[in-house]
Amino acid sequence: MELAHTGIRQYERPNGEMIALLVIAPSKTDRERVIPMPAELFHVIATIVLRQTAHDPIPLVPRYDGHDRKWAAPMPHLFQR
């Protein structure tokens, strides 16, 4: 379970309304999932991003995949387990 800064995107509707999207990495179906975020969730994640980027950019951190037993490329993780 992980959430990287790259997994948060915005979409602008034709009427100008901005929608926050949560992008879930491909898993067993090999398809990326895009889920609209409620305003409350976006507010919490935006607060976390603002706190982490107050002084420096979000650091790139490698992740160890215990299933494949190898290190993944460094990414700007907000959460990782």
Distance bins in CASP14 RR format, pairs under 12 A and 6 or more apart:
PFRMAT RR
TARGET T0000
AUTHOR 0000-0000-0000
RMODE 2
METHOD distances of the structure
MODEL  1
1 24 0 0 0 0 0 1 0 0 0 0 0
1 25 0 0 0 0 0 1 0 0 0 0 0
1 27 0 0 0 0 0 1 0 0 0 0 0
1 63 0 0 0 0 0 1 0 0 0 0 0
1 77 0 0 0 0 0 1 0 0 0 0 0
1 78 0 0 0 0 0 1 0 0 0 0 0
1 79 1 0 0 1 0 0 0 0 0 0 0
1 80 1 0 0 1 0 0 0 0 0 0 0
1 81 1 0 1 0 0 0 0 0 0 0 0
2 23 0 0 0 0 0 1 0 0 0 0 0
2 24 0 0 0 0 0 1 0 0 0 0 0
2 25 1 0 0 1 0 0 0 0 0 0 0
2 27 0 0 0 0 0 1 0 0 0 0 0
2 61 0 0 0 0 1 0 0 0 0 0 0
2 62 0 0 0 0 0 1 0 0 0 0 0
2 63 1 0 0 1 0 0 0 0 0 0 0
2 64 0 0 0 0 0 1 0 0 0 0 0
2 65 0 0 0 0 0 1 0 0 0 0 0
2 72 0 0 0 0 1 0 0 0 0 0 0
2 75 0 0 0 0 1 0 0 0 0 0 0
2 76 0 0 0 0 0 1 0 0 0 0 0
2 77 1 0 1 0 0 0 0 0 0 0 0
2 78 0 0 0 0 1 0 0 0 0 0 0
2 79 1 0 0 1 0 0 0 0 0 0 0
2 80 1 0 1 0 0 0 0 0 0 0 0
2 81 1 0 0 1 0 0 0 0 0 0 0
3 22 0 0 0 0 1 0 0 0 0 0 0
3 23 0 0 0 0 1 0 0 0 0 0 0
3 24 0 0 0 0 1 0 0 0 0 0 0
3 25 0 0 0 0 1 0 0 0 0 0 0
3 35 0 0 0 0 0 1 0 0 0 0 0
3 37 0 0 0 0 0 1 0 0 0 0 0
3 41 0 0 0 0 0 1 0 0 0 0 0
3 44 0 0 0 0 0 1 0 0 0 0 0
3 45 1 0 0 1 0 0 0 0 0 0 0
3 48 0 0 0 0 1 0 0 0 0 0 0
3 49 0 0 0 0 0 1 0 0 0 0 0
3 58 0 0 0 0 0 1 0 0 0 0 0
3 63 0 0 0 0 0 1 0 0 0 0 0
3 75 0 0 0 0 0 1 0 0 0 0 0
3 76 0 0 0 0 0 1 0 0 0 0 0
3 77 1 0 0 1 0 0 0 0 0 0 0
3 78 1 0 1 0 0 0 0 0 0 0 0
3 79 1 0 1 0 0 0 0 0 0 0 0
3 80 1 0 0 1 0 0 0 0 0 0 0
3 81 0 0 0 0 1 0 0 0 0 0 0
4 22 0 0 0 0 0 1 0 0 0 0 0
4 23 0 0 0 0 1 0 0 0 0 0 0
4 24 0 0 0 0 0 1 0 0 0 0 0
4 25 0 0 0 0 1 0 0 0 0 0 0
4 45 0 0 0 0 0 1 0 0 0 0 0
4 49 0 0 0 0 0 1 0 0 0 0 0
4 52 0 0 0 0 0 1 0 0 0 0 0
4 58 0 0 0 0 1 0 0 0 0 0 0
4 59 0 0 0 0 0 1 0 0 0 0 0
4 60 0 0 0 0 1 0 0 0 0 0 0
4 61 0 0 0 0 1 0 0 0 0 0 0
4 63 0 0 0 0 1 0 0 0 0 0 0
4 72 0 0 0 0 0 1 0 0 0 0 0
4 73 0 0 0 0 0 1 0 0 0 0 0
4 74 0 0 0 0 0 1 0 0 0 0 0
4 75 1 0 1 0 0 0 0 0 0 0 0
4 76 1 0 1 0 0 0 0 0 0 0 0
4 77 1 0 1 0 0 0 0 0 0 0 0
4 78 1 0 0 1 0 0 0 0 0 0 0
4 79 0 0 0 0 1 0 0 0 0 0 0
4 80 0 0 0 0 1 0 0 0 0 0 0
5 22 0 0 0 0 0 1 0 0 0 0 0
5 23 0 0 0 0 0 1 0 0 0 0 0
5 45 0 0 0 0 1 0 0 0 0 0 0
5 46 0 0 0 0 0 1 0 0 0 0 0
5 48 0 0 0 0 1 0 0 0 0 0 0
5 49 1 0 0 1 0 0 0 0 0 0 0
5 50 0 0 0 0 0 1 0 0 0 0 0
5 52 0 0 0 0 1 0 0 0 0 0 0
5 53 0 0 0 0 1 0 0 0 0 0 0
5 57 0 0 0 0 1 0 0 0 0 0 0
5 58 1 0 1 0 0 0 0 0 0 0 0
5 59 0 0 0 0 0 1 0 0 0 0 0
5 60 0 0 0 0 1 0 0 0 0 0 0
5 61 0 0 0 0 0 1 0 0 0 0 0
5 75 1 0 0 1 0 0 0 0 0 0 0
5 76 1 0 1 0 0 0 0 0 0 0 0
5 77 1 0 0 1 0 0 0 0 0 0 0
5 78 1 0 1 0 0 0 0 0 0 0 0
5 79 0 0 0 0 0 1 0 0 0 0 0
5 80 0 0 0 0 0 1 0 0 0 0 0
6 21 0 0 0 0 0 1 0 0 0 0 0
6 22 0 0 0 0 0 1 0 0 0 0 0
6 23 1 0 0 1 0 0 0 0 0 0 0
6 24 0 0 0 0 0 1 0 0 0 0 0
6 25 0 0 0 0 1 0 0 0 0 0 0
6 32 0 0 0 0 0 1 0 0 0 0 0
6 49 0 0 0 0 0 1 0 0 0 0 0
6 58 0 0 0 0 1 0 0 0 0 0 0
6 60 0 0 0 0 0 1 0 0 0 0 0
6 73 0 0 0 0 0 1 0 0 0 0 0
6 74 0 0 0 0 0 1 0 0 0 0 0
6 75 1 0 0 1 0 0 0 0 0 0 0
6 76 1 0 0 1 0 0 0 0 0 0 0
6 77 0 0 0 0 1 0 0 0 0 0 0
6 78 0 0 0 0 1 0 0 0 0 0 0
7 20 0 0 0 0 0 1 0 0 0 0 0
7 21 0 0 0 0 1 0 0 0 0 0 0
7 22 1 0 0 1 0 0 0 0 0 0 0
7 23 1 0 1 0 0 0 0 0 0 0 0
7 24 0 0 0 0 1 0 0 0 0 0 0
7 25 0 0 0 0 1 0 0 0 0 0 0
7 32 0 0 0 0 1 0 0 0 0 0 0
7 33 0 0 0 0 0 1 0 0 0 0 0
7 34 0 0 0 0 1 0 0 0 0 0 0
7 35 0 0 0 0 0 1 0 0 0 0 0
7 37 0 0 0 0 0 1 0 0 0 0 0
7 45 0 0 0 0 1 0 0 0 0 0 0
7 49 0 0 0 0 0 1 0 0 0 0 0
7 58 0 0 0 0 0 1 0 0 0 0 0
7 75 0 0 0 0 1 0 0 0 0 0 0
7 76 0 0 0 0 1 0 0 0 0 0 0
7 77 0 0 0 0 0 1 0 0 0 0 0
7 78 0 0 0 0 1 0 0 0 0 0 0
7 79 0 0 0 0 0 1 0 0 0 0 0
8 19 0 0 0 0 0 1 0 0 0 0 0
8 20 1 0 0 1 0 0 0 0 0 0 0
8 21 1 0 0 1 0 0 0 0 0 0 0
8 22 1 0 0 1 0 0 0 0 0 0 0
8 23 1 0 0 1 0 0 0 0 0 0 0
8 24 0 0 0 0 0 1 0 0 0 0 0
8 34 0 0 0 0 0 1 0 0 0 0 0
8 35 0 0 0 0 0 1 0 0 0 0 0
8 36 0 0 0 0 0 1 0 0 0 0 0
8 37 1 0 0 1 0 0 0 0 0 0 0
8 41 0 0 0 0 0 1 0 0 0 0 0
8 42 0 0 0 0 1 0 0 0 0 0 0
8 44 0 0 0 0 0 1 0 0 0 0 0
8 45 1 0 0 1 0 0 0 0 0 0 0
8 46 0 0 0 0 1 0 0 0 0 0 0
8 48 0 0 0 0 0 1 0 0 0 0 0
8 49 1 0 0 1 0 0 0 0 0 0 0
8 58 0 0 0 0 0 1 0 0 0 0 0
8 76 0 0 0 0 0 1 0 0 0 0 0
8 78 0 0 0 0 1 0 0 0 0 0 0
8 79 0 0 0 0 0 1 0 0 0 0 0
9 18 0 0 0 0 0 1 0 0 0 0 0
9 19 0 0 0 0 1 0 0 0 0 0 0
9 20 1 0 0 1 0 0 0 0 0 0 0
9 21 1 0 1 0 0 0 0 0 0 0 0
9 22 0 0 0 0 1 0 0 0 0 0 0
9 23 1 0 1 0 0 0 0 0 0 0 0
9 24 0 0 0 0 0 1 0 0 0 0 0
9 32 0 0 0 0 0 1 0 0 0 0 0
9 34 1 0 0 1 0 0 0 0 0 0 0
9 35 0 0 0 0 0 1 0 0 0 0 0
9 36 0 0 0 0 0 1 0 0 0 0 0
9 37 0 0 0 0 1 0 0 0 0 0 0
9 42 0 0 0 0 0 1 0 0 0 0 0
9 45 0 0 0 0 0 1 0 0 0 0 0
10 16 0 0 0 0 0 1 0 0 0 0 0
10 17 0 0 0 0 0 1 0 0 0 0 0
10 18 1 0 1 0 0 0 0 0 0 0 0
10 19 1 0 0 1 0 0 0 0 0 0 0
10 20 1 0 1 0 0 0 0 0 0 0 0
10 21 1 0 0 1 0 0 0 0 0 0 0
10 22 0 0 0 0 0 1 0 0 0 0 0
10 23 0 0 0 0 0 1 0 0 0 0 0
10 34 0 0 0 0 0 1 0 0 0 0 0
10 36 0 0 0 0 0 1 0 0 0 0 0
10 37 0 0 0 0 1 0 0 0 0 0 0
10 42 0 0 0 0 1 0 0 0 0 0 0
10 45 0 0 0 0 0 1 0 0 0 0 0
10 46 0 0 0 0 0 1 0 0 0 0 0
11 17 0 0 0 0 1 0 0 0 0 0 0
11 18 1 0 0 1 0 0 0 0 0 0 0
11 19 1 0 1 0 0 0 0 0 0 0 0
11 20 0 0 0 0 1 0 0 0 0 0 0
11 21 1 0 1 0 0 0 0 0 0 0 0
11 22 0 0 0 0 0 1 0 0 0 0 0
11 23 0 0 0 0 0 1 0 0 0 0 0
11 34 0 0 0 0 1 0 0 0 0 0 0
11 35 0 0 0 0 0 1 0 0 0 0 0
11 36 0 0 0 0 1 0 0 0 0 0 0
11 37 0 0 0 0 0 1 0 0 0 0 0
12 18 1 0 1 0 0 0 0 0 0 0 0
12 19 1 0 0 1 0 0 0 0 0 0 0
12 20 0 0 0 0 0 1 0 0 0 0 0
12 21 0 0 0 0 0 1 0 0 0 0 0
13 19 1 0 0 1 0 0 0 0 0 0 0
13 21 0 0 0 0 0 1 0 0 0 0 0
13 36 0 0 0 0 0 1 0 0 0 0 0
17 36 0 0 0 0 0 1 0 0 0 0 0
17 39 0 0 0 0 0 1 0 0 0 0 0
18 36 0 0 0 0 0 1 0 0 0 0 0
18 37 0 0 0 0 0 1 0 0 0 0 0
18 39 0 0 0 0 0 1 0 0 0 0 0
18 42 0 0 0 0 1 0 0 0 0 0 0
19 34 0 0 0 0 0 1 0 0 0 0 0
19 35 0 0 0 0 0 1 0 0 0 0 0
19 36 1 0 1 0 0 0 0 0 0 0 0
19 37 0 0 0 0 1 0 0 0 0 0 0
19 38 0 0 0 0 0 1 0 0 0 0 0
19 39 0 0 0 0 0 1 0 0 0 0 0
19 42 0 0 0 0 1 0 0 0 0 0 0
20 34 0 0 0 0 0 1 0 0 0 0 0
20 35 0 0 0 0 1 0 0 0 0 0 0
20 36 1 0 0 1 0 0 0 0 0 0 0
20 37 1 0 1 0 0 0 0 0 0 0 0
20 38 0 0 0 0 1 0 0 0 0 0 0
20 39 1 0 0 1 0 0 0 0 0 0 0
20 40 0 0 0 0 0 1 0 0 0 0 0
20 41 1 0 0 1 0 0 0 0 0 0 0
20 42 1 0 1 0 0 0 0 0 0 0 0
20 43 0 0 0 0 1 0 0 0 0 0 0
20 44 0 0 0 0 0 1 0 0 0 0 0
20 45 0 0 0 0 1 0 0 0 0 0 0
20 46 0 0 0 0 1 0 0 0 0 0 0
20 49 0 0 0 0 0 1 0 0 0 0 0
21 32 0 0 0 0 0 1 0 0 0 0 0
21 33 0 0 0 0 0 1 0 0 0 0 0
21 34 1 0 1 0 0 0 0 0 0 0 0
21 35 1 0 0 1 0 0 0 0 0 0 0
21 36 1 0 0 1 0 0 0 0 0 0 0
21 37 1 0 0 1 0 0 0 0 0 0 0
21 38 0 0 0 0 0 1 0 0 0 0 0
21 41 0 0 0 0 0 1 0 0 0 0 0
21 42 0 0 0 0 1 0 0 0 0 0 0
21 45 0 0 0 0 0 1 0 0 0 0 0
22 32 0 0 0 0 0 1 0 0 0 0 0
22 33 0 0 0 0 1 0 0 0 0 0 0
22 34 1 0 0 1 0 0 0 0 0 0 0
22 35 1 0 1 0 0 0 0 0 0 0 0
22 36 1 0 0 1 0 0 0 0 0 0 0
22 37 1 0 1 0 0 0 0 0 0 0 0
22 38 0 0 0 0 1 0 0 0 0 0 0
22 41 1 0 0 1 0 0 0 0 0 0 0
22 42 0 0 0 0 1 0 0 0 0 0 0
22 44 0 0 0 0 0 1 0 0 0 0 0
22 45 0 0 0 0 1 0 0 0 0 0 0
22 78 0 0 0 0 0 1 0 0 0 0 0
23 31 0 0 0 0 0 1 0 0 0 0 0
23 32 1 0 0 1 0 0 0 0 0 0 0
23 33 1 0 0 1 0 0 0 0 0 0 0
23 34 1 0 1 0 0 0 0 0 0 0 0
23 35 1 0 0 1 0 0 0 0 0 0 0
23 36 0 0 0 0 0 1 0 0 0 0 0
23 37 0 0 0 0 0 1 0 0 0 0 0
24 31 0 0 0 0 1 0 0 0 0 0 0
24 32 1 0 0 1 0 0 0 0 0 0 0
24 33 1 1 0 0 0 0 0 0 0 0 0
24 34 1 0 0 1 0 0 0 0 0 0 0
24 35 1 0 0 1 0 0 0 0 0 0 0
24 37 0 0 0 0 0 1 0 0 0 0 0
25 31 0 0 0 0 0 1 0 0 0 0 0
25 32 1 0 0 1 0 0 0 0 0 0 0
25 33 0 0 0 0 1 0 0 0 0 0 0
25 34 0 0 0 0 0 1 0 0 0 0 0
25 63 0 0 0 0 0 1 0 0 0 0 0
25 65 0 0 0 0 0 1 0 0 0 0 0
25 72 0 0 0 0 0 1 0 0 0 0 0
25 75 0 0 0 0 0 1 0 0 0 0 0
25 77 0 0 0 0 0 1 0 0 0 0 0
25 80 0 0 0 0 0 1 0 0 0 0 0
26 32 1 0 1 0 0 0 0 0 0 0 0
26 33 0 0 0 0 1 0 0 0 0 0 0
26 34 0 0 0 0 0 1 0 0 0 0 0
27 33 0 0 0 0 1 0 0 0 0 0 0
27 67 0 0 0 0 0 1 0 0 0 0 0
28 67 0 0 0 0 0 1 0 0 0 0 0
35 41 0 0 0 0 1 0 0 0 0 0 0
35 42 0 0 0 0 0 1 0 0 0 0 0
36 42 0 0 0 0 1 0 0 0 0 0 0
37 43 0 0 0 0 1 0 0 0 0 0 0
37 44 0 0 0 0 1 0 0 0 0 0 0
37 45 1 0 0 1 0 0 0 0 0 0 0
37 46 0 0 0 0 1 0 0 0 0 0 0
38 44 0 0 0 0 1 0 0 0 0 0 0
38 45 0 0 0 0 0 1 0 0 0 0 0
39 45 0 0 0 0 0 1 0 0 0 0 0
39 46 0 0 0 0 0 1 0 0 0 0 0
40 46 0 0 0 0 0 1 0 0 0 0 0
40 47 0 0 0 0 0 1 0 0 0 0 0
41 47 0 0 0 0 0 1 0 0 0 0 0
41 48 0 0 0 0 0 1 0 0 0 0 0
42 48 0 0 0 0 0 1 0 0 0 0 0
42 49 0 0 0 0 0 1 0 0 0 0 0
43 49 0 0 0 0 0 1 0 0 0 0 0
43 50 0 0 0 0 0 1 0 0 0 0 0
44 50 0 0 0 0 0 1 0 0 0 0 0
44 51 0 0 0 0 0 1 0 0 0 0 0
44 78 0 0 0 0 0 1 0 0 0 0 0
44 79 0 0 0 0 0 1 0 0 0 0 0
45 51 0 0 0 0 0 1 0 0 0 0 0
45 52 0 0 0 0 0 1 0 0 0 0 0
45 78 1 0 0 1 0 0 0 0 0 0 0
45 79 0 0 0 0 1 0 0 0 0 0 0
46 52 0 0 0 0 0 1 0 0 0 0 0
46 53 0 0 0 0 0 1 0 0 0 0 0
46 78 0 0 0 0 0 1 0 0 0 0 0
47 53 0 0 0 0 0 1 0 0 0 0 0
47 54 0 0 0 0 0 1 0 0 0 0 0
47 78 0 0 0 0 0 1 0 0 0 0 0
48 54 0 0 0 0 0 1 0 0 0 0 0
48 58 0 0 0 0 1 0 0 0 0 0 0
48 76 0 0 0 0 0 1 0 0 0 0 0
48 77 0 0 0 0 0 1 0 0 0 0 0
48 78 1 0 1 0 0 0 0 0 0 0 0
48 79 0 0 0 0 1 0 0 0 0 0 0
49 57 0 0 0 0 0 1 0 0 0 0 0
49 58 1 0 0 1 0 0 0 0 0 0 0
49 76 0 0 0 0 1 0 0 0 0 0 0
49 77 0 0 0 0 0 1 0 0 0 0 0
49 78 1 0 0 1 0 0 0 0 0 0 0
49 79 0 0 0 0 0 1 0 0 0 0 0
50 58 0 0 0 0 0 1 0 0 0 0 0
50 78 0 0 0 0 0 1 0 0 0 0 0
51 58 0 0 0 0 0 1 0 0 0 0 0
51 78 0 0 0 0 0 1 0 0 0 0 0
52 58 1 0 1 0 0 0 0 0 0 0 0
52 59 0 0 0 0 1 0 0 0 0 0 0
52 61 0 0 0 0 0 1 0 0 0 0 0
52 76 0 0 0 0 1 0 0 0 0 0 0
52 77 0 0 0 0 0 1 0 0 0 0 0
52 78 1 0 0 1 0 0 0 0 0 0 0
52 79 0 0 0 0 0 1 0 0 0 0 0
53 59 0 0 0 0 0 1 0 0 0 0 0
53 76 0 0 0 0 1 0 0 0 0 0 0
53 78 0 0 0 0 0 1 0 0 0 0 0
56 76 0 0 0 0 0 1 0 0 0 0 0
57 76 1 0 0 1 0 0 0 0 0 0 0
58 74 0 0 0 0 0 1 0 0 0 0 0
58 75 0 0 0 0 1 0 0 0 0 0 0
58 76 1 1 0 0 0 0 0 0 0 0 0
58 77 1 0 0 1 0 0 0 0 0 0 0
58 78 1 0 0 1 0 0 0 0 0 0 0
58 79 0 0 0 0 0 1 0 0 0 0 0
59 74 0 0 0 0 1 0 0 0 0 0 0
59 75 0 0 0 0 1 0 0 0 0 0 0
59 76 1 0 0 1 0 0 0 0 0 0 0
59 77 0 0 0 0 1 0 0 0 0 0 0
59 78 0 0 0 0 0 1 0 0 0 0 0
59 80 0 0 0 0 0 1 0 0 0 0 0
60 72 0 0 0 0 0 1 0 0 0 0 0
60 73 0 0 0 0 1 0 0 0 0 0 0
60 74 1 1 0 0 0 0 0 0 0 0 0
60 75 1 0 0 1 0 0 0 0 0 0 0
60 76 1 0 1 0 0 0 0 0 0 0 0
60 77 0 0 0 0 1 0 0 0 0 0 0
61 71 0 0 0 0 0 1 0 0 0 0 0
61 72 0 0 0 0 1 0 0 0 0 0 0
61 73 0 0 0 0 0 1 0 0 0 0 0
61 74 1 0 1 0 0 0 0 0 0 0 0
61 75 1 0 0 1 0 0 0 0 0 0 0
61 76 1 0 0 1 0 0 0 0 0 0 0
61 77 1 0 1 0 0 0 0 0 0 0 0
61 78 0 0 0 0 0 1 0 0 0 0 0
61 79 0 0 0 0 0 1 0 0 0 0 0
61 80 1 0 0 1 0 0 0 0 0 0 0
62 70 0 0 0 0 0 1 0 0 0 0 0
62 71 1 0 1 0 0 0 0 0 0 0 0
62 72 1 0 0 1 0 0 0 0 0 0 0
62 73 1 0 0 1 0 0 0 0 0 0 0
62 74 1 0 1 0 0 0 0 0 0 0 0
62 75 0 0 0 0 1 0 0 0 0 0 0
62 76 0 0 0 0 0 1 0 0 0 0 0
62 77 0 0 0 0 1 0 0 0 0 0 0
62 80 0 0 0 0 0 1 0 0 0 0 0
63 70 0 0 0 0 0 1 0 0 0 0 0
63 71 1 0 0 1 0 0 0 0 0 0 0
63 72 1 0 1 0 0 0 0 0 0 0 0
63 73 0 0 0 0 1 0 0 0 0 0 0
63 74 0 0 0 0 1 0 0 0 0 0 0
63 75 1 0 0 1 0 0 0 0 0 0 0
63 76 0 0 0 0 0 1 0 0 0 0 0
63 77 1 0 0 1 0 0 0 0 0 0 0
63 79 0 0 0 0 0 1 0 0 0 0 0
63 80 1 0 1 0 0 0 0 0 0 0 0
63 81 0 0 0 0 1 0 0 0 0 0 0
64 70 1 0 0 1 0 0 0 0 0 0 0
64 71 1 0 1 0 0 0 0 0 0 0 0
64 72 1 0 0 1 0 0 0 0 0 0 0
64 73 0 0 0 0 0 1 0 0 0 0 0
64 74 0 0 0 0 0 1 0 0 0 0 0
64 80 0 0 0 0 1 0 0 0 0 0 0
64 81 0 0 0 0 0 1 0 0 0 0 0
65 71 1 0 0 1 0 0 0 0 0 0 0
65 72 1 0 1 0 0 0 0 0 0 0 0
65 73 0 0 0 0 0 1 0 0 0 0 0
65 80 0 0 0 0 0 1 0 0 0 0 0
66 72 0 0 0 0 0 1 0 0 0 0 0
66 81 0 0 0 0 0 1 0 0 0 0 0
72 80 0 0 0 0 0 1 0 0 0 0 0
74 80 0 0 0 0 0 1 0 0 0 0 0
END
